[in-house]
Amino acid sequence: MLSAILLAGCARKAQAPESSAVAYPYSAEAPRLFYATASGLAESPGTGASGTGAEAEPRLASQSPNASVLSADSGAIAAAVNGWGLVRIEPSPASGEAYRIVGSPLPAGLAGLATAGAWPLDGGFLIQLYRDPFAEGADSGKAGPARLLFMGGSGTVGFDPLPGETGLGYELFALLPASGTWYSELRKDAQDRVDLKFFALDDPVKSYRARTAASPNPTVAAAAAIREIRRADFEAALKPRSLDALAPAEAKALRTALAALGKGPWLVRLRSCTGADAWYLSSGMAEEASPAYAWSREAASPSGGGSLAEVTILRSDGWIARADEKGGTEVFKLPKPSEDAIFVAMAAIDELVAAAWESGEFPTLSSAGLTIGRLHHGQGAIQ
């Protein structure tokens, strides 16, 4: 189920022309609002137990429908709809002027668990799940073990990234990549204490393959090395970095985009379709910085003859800035779905952007979903 698939590059591959407008029913020319519901992504909020509309009771974010876990590869933007499954937002070939939404319900895989992260990996998407220990009635006996889902060309499989004895009695609570290594936090809750363990592994999918292969391959096993680490090592690996840690071209594009959004300081989550995912601090202390969500790519130079580092960055109130390493800058504005909504994540393919939003009073949500639209060169602003 996890046969190797070549990782695609960041530029979409050419596809056969699509003649039917129905195949890509949504125009990307203006931003469109979608709601996360218990039945997946929808154009209306729904009400009651099956939706997140005005009549629905606010619930903990971990137990409420939302689409706040986003990622993208060369072919699609992926959103994990909490408690329901995965949707792929696929732009039309060549032009990208329209898109379609393809849903994959995973009721068994997500039962009793919440979505925490998603990354492009090995030609598919890796989705991390966890059980919220602070949710009322959370009970490890009521659902399967917290784990990972891998959705690839051969289907979807759920697995634990660590050998059974390694984390016996513990659940996967956090998983994050940094500099080519994946760092995991395991948690075991008792009535009067919480025990934690921390591990580093080279590749969670390779780890799974190495343990399940009929004939263990030493090369695969070596690539799937797992080692227990100290909490201090875990925290140091995931500590926000200085912008100077970026390649010069990408750093310049990011600084230019941040300057267009305001003075800061900024705490930026910077990702790309290669799976890169890290936090960067523009200055000062992380707890005093404003959050922002950025997507990096190599874009074709407007003058031709090569490519430029380009960064698109989203502020929590919907303002977006896009800048390249040469200093070219554009600013856009996404409409807010409600007065109290904030944007909490972003992923992009070329000029198609999906921005996740949430409404409610922390730690609960009253509604959540996605705003999807295309950012045009020279557009100036989204109305």
C-alpha positions as CSV (number, residue, x, y, z in Angstrom):
1,M,0.0,0.0,0.0
2,L,3.0,2.3,0.4
3,S,4.8,1.5,-2.8
4,A,7.4,4.2,-3.6
5,I,6.2,7.1,-5.9
6,L,8.7,9.6,-7.3
7,L,8.3,13.0,-5.7
8,A,7.1,15.5,-8.2
9,G,8.8,18.9,-8.6
10,C,7.2,22.2,-7.6
11,A,6.1,23.0,-11.1
12,R,2.9,21.2,-12.1
13,K,3.3,18.6,-14.8
14,A,1.5,19.1,-18.1
15,Q,-1.8,17.3,-18.4
16,A,-4.3,16.5,-21.1
17,P,-6.7,19.4,-21.8
18,E,-9.9,19.3,-19.9
19,S,-12.9,20.0,-22.2
20,S,-15.7,19.8,-19.7
21,A,-16.2,22.9,-17.5
22,V,-18.1,20.6,-15.1
23,A,-14.9,18.7,-14.3
24,Y,-13.5,22.0,-12.8
25,P,-16.7,23.7,-11.6
26,Y,-15.2,26.5,-9.5
27,S,-13.8,29.7,-11.0
28,A,-10.6,30.8,-9.4
29,E,-11.0,34.4,-10.5
30,A,-12.7,35.5,-7.3
31,P,-12.3,34.2,-3.8
32,R,-14.9,31.7,-2.8
33,L,-15.9,30.7,0.7
34,F,-16.2,27.1,1.9
35,Y,-17.3,25.7,5.2
36,A,-16.0,22.7,7.1
37,T,-18.8,20.5,8.2
38,A,-19.3,17.0,9.6
39,S,-20.0,15.9,6.0
40,G,-16.9,17.5,4.5
41,L,-16.3,20.8,2.7
42,A,-19.5,22.6,1.7
43,E,-20.6,25.9,0.2
44,S,-23.0,26.5,3.0
45,P,-22.3,26.2,6.7
46,G,-25.0,23.7,7.7
47,T,-26.6,23.7,11.1
48,G,-26.9,21.5,14.2
49,A,-24.8,18.5,14.7
50,S,-23.9,18.0,11.1
51,G,-22.5,21.5,10.5
52,T,-20.9,24.6,11.9
53,G,-23.6,27.2,11.2
54,A,-25.2,29.7,13.6
55,E,-27.4,27.0,15.2
56,A,-24.5,24.7,16.0
57,E,-23.2,24.7,19.6
58,P,-19.5,25.9,19.8
59,R,-17.2,23.0,20.4
60,L,-13.5,22.5,21.2
61,A,-11.4,23.0,18.1
62,S,-10.1,19.5,18.3
63,Q,-13.7,18.1,18.2
64,S,-15.2,20.6,15.7
65,P,-15.2,20.4,11.9
66,N,-12.4,22.6,10.6
67,A,-10.1,22.6,7.6
68,S,-7.1,24.3,9.4
69,V,-4.6,21.6,8.5
70,L,-3.4,22.4,5.0
71,S,-0.6,21.4,2.7
72,A,0.2,21.3,-1.1
73,D,2.3,19.4,-3.5
74,S,2.8,19.9,-7.3
75,G,-0.7,18.8,-8.2
76,A,-3.1,19.8,-5.4
77,I,-3.7,21.7,-2.2
78,A,-4.8,19.2,0.5
79,A,-7.0,20.1,3.5
80,A,-7.7,17.7,6.3
81,V,-11.3,18.2,7.4
82,N,-11.3,17.5,11.1
83,G,-13.3,14.4,11.9
84,W,-14.3,13.7,8.3
85,G,-11.4,13.1,5.9
86,L,-9.2,14.7,3.3
87,V,-10.1,17.0,0.4
88,R,-7.8,17.8,-2.6
89,I,-8.2,21.2,-4.3
90,E,-7.0,20.5,-7.9
91,P,-6.5,23.4,-10.3
92,S,-7.4,23.0,-14.0
93,P,-4.5,22.0,-16.3
94,A,-2.3,24.7,-17.8
95,S,-4.3,27.9,-17.0
96,G,-5.4,27.2,-13.4
97,E,-8.4,29.5,-14.0
98,A,-10.7,26.9,-12.3
99,Y,-10.4,24.1,-9.8
100,R,-12.3,21.2,-8.4
101,I,-12.6,19.7,-4.9
102,V,-12.2,15.9,-4.6
103,G,-13.2,14.5,-1.2
104,S,-12.0,11.3,0.5
105,P,-14.1,10.4,3.6
106,L,-12.0,8.6,6.2
107,P,-14.5,8.0,9.0
108,A,-12.7,5.0,10.5
109,G,-9.3,6.6,10.4
110,L,-10.3,9.8,12.1
111,A,-12.7,8.4,14.7
112,G,-12.0,10.0,18.0
113,L,-9.0,11.8,16.8
114,A,-8.1,15.3,15.6
115,T,-5.9,16.4,12.7
116,A,-2.7,18.1,13.6
117,G,-0.5,18.4,10.5
118,A,-0.1,17.5,6.8
119,W,2.9,17.4,4.6
120,P,3.7,16.3,1.0
121,L,5.8,13.1,1.1
122,D,6.7,10.3,-1.3
123,G,4.1,11.4,-3.9
124,G,1.2,11.6,-1.4
125,F,0.3,13.4,1.8
126,L,1.2,12.5,5.4
127,I,-1.4,13.5,7.9
128,Q,-0.8,13.5,11.7
129,L,-3.6,12.7,14.1
130,Y,-3.8,13.0,17.8
131,R,-6.3,12.6,20.7
132,D,-6.9,15.7,22.6
133,P,-6.3,14.8,26.3
134,F,-8.1,18.0,27.4
135,A,-11.4,17.2,25.7
136,E,-14.2,16.1,28.0
137,G,-14.6,12.4,27.9
138,A,-11.3,11.7,26.0
139,D,-10.6,8.1,26.6
140,S,-8.0,6.0,24.8
141,G,-10.3,3.0,25.0
142,K,-12.9,4.6,22.8
143,A,-10.9,5.0,19.6
144,G,-7.9,3.5,17.8
145,P,-4.4,4.6,18.7
146,A,-3.4,8.1,17.6
147,R,-1.3,7.6,14.5
148,L,-0.4,8.8,11.0
149,L,-2.3,8.5,7.8
150,F,-0.5,8.3,4.5
151,M,-2.6,9.0,1.4
152,G,-0.8,8.0,-1.8
153,G,-1.3,6.5,-5.2
154,S,-2.0,3.1,-3.7
155,G,-4.7,4.3,-1.3
156,T,-4.7,5.3,2.4
157,V,-3.1,3.5,5.2
158,G,-2.9,4.4,8.9
159,F,0.2,3.5,10.9
160,D,2.2,4.2,14.0
161,P,5.6,5.8,13.1
162,L,7.4,4.0,15.9
163,P,7.9,0.3,16.7
164,G,5.3,-1.0,19.1
165,E,7.6,-1.5,22.1
166,T,9.2,2.0,21.6
167,G,6.2,4.0,22.7
168,L,4.2,1.3,24.5
169,G,1.4,3.0,26.4
170,Y,2.1,6.3,24.8
171,E,0.3,8.2,22.1
172,L,1.7,10.4,19.4
173,F,0.9,14.0,20.4
174,A,3.2,16.0,18.1
175,L,5.1,15.5,14.9
176,L,7.2,18.1,13.1
177,P,10.0,18.1,10.5
178,A,13.1,20.2,10.8
179,S,16.3,20.1,8.7
180,G,15.5,16.6,7.2
181,T,14.6,15.0,10.5
182,W,11.1,14.3,12.0
183,Y,10.7,15.1,15.7
184,S,7.9,13.4,17.7
185,E,6.5,13.9,21.1
186,L,4.7,11.0,22.8
187,R,2.3,11.5,25.7
188,K,0.9,9.2,28.4
189,D,-1.8,10.7,30.6
190,A,-2.6,9.2,34.0
191,Q,-4.9,10.6,36.7
192,D,-2.2,12.4,38.6
193,R,0.7,12.8,36.1
194,V,1.7,13.1,32.5
195,D,4.7,11.3,31.1
196,L,6.4,12.4,27.9
197,K,8.9,10.8,25.5
198,F,10.7,12.4,22.5
199,F,12.1,10.8,19.4
200,A,13.8,11.7,16.2
201,L,13.4,9.7,13.0
202,D,14.7,10.2,9.5
203,D,11.4,9.4,7.7
204,P,8.2,8.1,9.2
205,V,7.1,6.4,6.0
206,K,10.4,4.6,5.5
207,S,10.2,3.6,9.2
208,Y,6.9,1.9,8.5
209,R,8.1,0.2,5.4
210,A,11.2,-1.1,7.1
211,R,9.1,-2.7,9.9
212,T,6.5,-4.2,7.5
213,A,8.7,-5.5,4.7
214,A,8.5,-9.2,4.2
215,S,12.3,-9.3,3.6
216,P,13.9,-6.5,5.6
217,N,16.1,-4.3,3.5
218,P,19.2,-3.0,5.4
219,T,19.3,0.1,3.3
220,V,15.7,1.0,4.0
221,A,16.1,0.1,7.7
222,A,19.2,2.4,8.0
223,A,17.2,5.2,6.3
224,A,14.5,4.8,8.9
225,A,16.7,5.2,12.0
226,I,14.8,6.0,15.2
227,R,16.5,7.4,18.3
228,E,15.2,8.7,21.6
229,I,16.2,12.2,22.4
230,R,16.0,14.6,25.4
231,R,13.2,17.2,25.7
232,A,15.8,19.9,25.4
233,D,17.0,18.5,22.0
234,F,13.4,18.4,20.8
235,E,12.7,22.0,21.7
236,A,16.0,23.2,20.3
237,A,15.4,21.5,17.0
238,L,12.0,23.2,16.6
239,K,12.8,26.6,18.0
240,P,12.0,29.5,15.7
241,R,14.9,30.5,13.5
242,S,16.3,33.8,12.4
243,L,15.5,34.9,8.9
244,D,19.3,34.8,8.3
245,A,19.0,31.0,8.4
246,L,17.3,31.1,5.0
247,A,19.0,31.1,1.6
248,P,19.7,34.8,0.7
249,A,17.2,35.0,-2.2
250,E,14.4,33.4,-0.1
251,A,15.2,35.6,2.9
252,K,15.1,38.8,0.8
253,A,11.7,37.8,-0.6
254,L,10.3,37.0,2.8
255,R,11.6,40.3,4.3
256,T,10.1,42.3,1.5
257,A,6.7,40.6,1.9
258,L,6.8,41.1,5.7
259,A,7.6,44.8,5.3
260,A,4.5,45.2,3.1
261,L,2.3,43.7,5.9
262,G,3.6,46.0,8.7
263,K,6.4,46.6,11.1
264,G,6.1,43.3,13.1
265,P,7.8,41.6,14.8
266,W,6.5,38.5,13.0
267,L,6.5,34.8,13.8
268,V,6.3,33.2,10.4
269,R,5.5,29.6,9.5
270,L,7.2,29.1,6.1
271,R,6.3,26.1,4.0
272,S,6.6,24.9,0.4
273,C,5.5,22.1,-1.9
274,T,8.8,20.3,-1.2
275,G,7.7,19.6,2.4
276,A,9.8,22.3,4.0
277,D,8.1,23.5,7.2
278,A,9.7,25.7,9.8
279,W,9.0,28.8,12.0
280,Y,11.0,32.0,11.6
281,L,11.2,35.0,13.9
282,S,11.8,38.4,12.3
283,S,13.0,40.0,15.6
284,G,12.3,40.1,19.3
285,M,10.5,37.4,21.4
286,A,8.3,34.8,19.9
287,E,5.5,35.4,22.4
288,E,5.4,39.1,21.5
289,A,5.3,38.5,17.7
290,S,2.3,38.5,15.4
291,P,1.7,35.2,13.6
292,A,1.9,35.0,9.8
293,Y,1.7,32.1,7.3
294,A,3.9,31.9,4.3
295,W,4.4,29.8,1.2
296,S,7.6,29.7,-0.8
297,R,8.2,28.7,-4.4
298,E,10.4,29.3,-7.4
299,A,8.4,31.5,-9.8
300,A,9.1,32.2,-13.4
301,S,10.9,35.5,-13.9
302,P,8.6,38.1,-15.5
303,S,11.4,39.1,-17.8
304,G,12.1,35.5,-18.8
305,G,15.4,33.7,-18.5
306,G,15.1,31.7,-15.2
307,S,13.2,31.8,-12.0
308,L,13.0,33.9,-8.8
309,A,12.5,33.0,-5.2
310,E,8.9,34.2,-4.3
311,V,7.1,34.2,-1.0
312,T,3.4,34.7,-0.4
313,I,2.5,35.5,3.2
314,L,-0.9,35.8,4.9
315,R,-1.7,37.9,8.0
316,S,-4.4,36.7,10.4
317,D,-6.8,39.4,9.3
318,G,-6.7,38.4,5.6
319,W,-4.1,40.7,4.2
320,I,-1.7,38.9,1.8
321,A,1.6,40.2,0.5
322,R,3.6,38.5,-2.3
323,A,7.2,39.5,-3.0
324,D,10.2,38.1,-4.9
325,E,13.9,38.3,-4.4
326,K,14.2,41.4,-6.7
327,G,11.9,43.4,-4.5
328,G,8.7,43.1,-6.6
329,T,5.7,43.3,-4.2
330,E,2.0,43.0,-4.5
331,V,-0.6,43.2,-1.8
332,F,-4.1,41.6,-1.7
333,K,-7.0,41.3,0.7
334,L,-9.1,38.2,1.3
335,P,-12.6,38.8,2.5
336,K,-13.3,37.7,6.1
337,P,-16.2,35.2,6.4
338,S,-17.3,36.9,9.7
339,E,-16.2,39.8,11.8
340,D,-14.6,37.6,14.4
341,A,-12.9,35.2,11.9
342,I,-9.1,34.9,11.8
343,F,-7.0,33.2,9.2
344,V,-4.8,30.4,10.6
345,A,-3.0,28.7,7.7
346,M,-2.3,28.9,4.0
347,A,-1.2,26.7,1.2
348,A,-0.7,27.5,-2.5
349,I,-0.1,26.1,-6.0
350,D,1.2,28.8,-8.3
351,E,-1.4,31.6,-8.0
352,L,-4.1,29.5,-6.4
353,V,-4.3,30.1,-2.7
354,A,-6.3,28.3,0.0
355,A,-6.5,30.1,3.3
356,A,-8.0,28.4,6.4
357,W,-10.1,30.5,8.7
358,E,-11.8,30.0,12.1
359,S,-14.5,31.8,14.1
360,G,-15.2,31.5,17.7
361,E,-13.8,32.2,21.2
362,F,-10.7,30.2,22.2
363,P,-10.6,27.3,22.8
364,T,-13.9,26.7,21.0
365,L,-15.0,27.1,17.3
366,S,-18.4,28.2,16.1
367,S,-17.4,27.9,12.4
368,A,-14.4,27.2,10.2
369,G,-13.5,26.6,6.6
370,L,-11.5,27.8,3.6
371,T,-11.3,30.8,1.4
372,I,-10.0,29.8,-2.1
373,G,-9.0,32.2,-4.8
374,R,-6.3,33.1,-7.3
375,L,-3.8,35.9,-6.9
376,H,-3.1,37.5,-10.3
377,H,0.1,39.3,-11.2
378,G,-0.8,43.0,-11.4
379,Q,-4.1,42.4,-9.7
380,G,-3.5,44.8,-6.9
381,A,-6.1,43.6,-4.5
382,I,-8.8,41.1,-4.0
383,Q,-12.1,42.8,-3.3
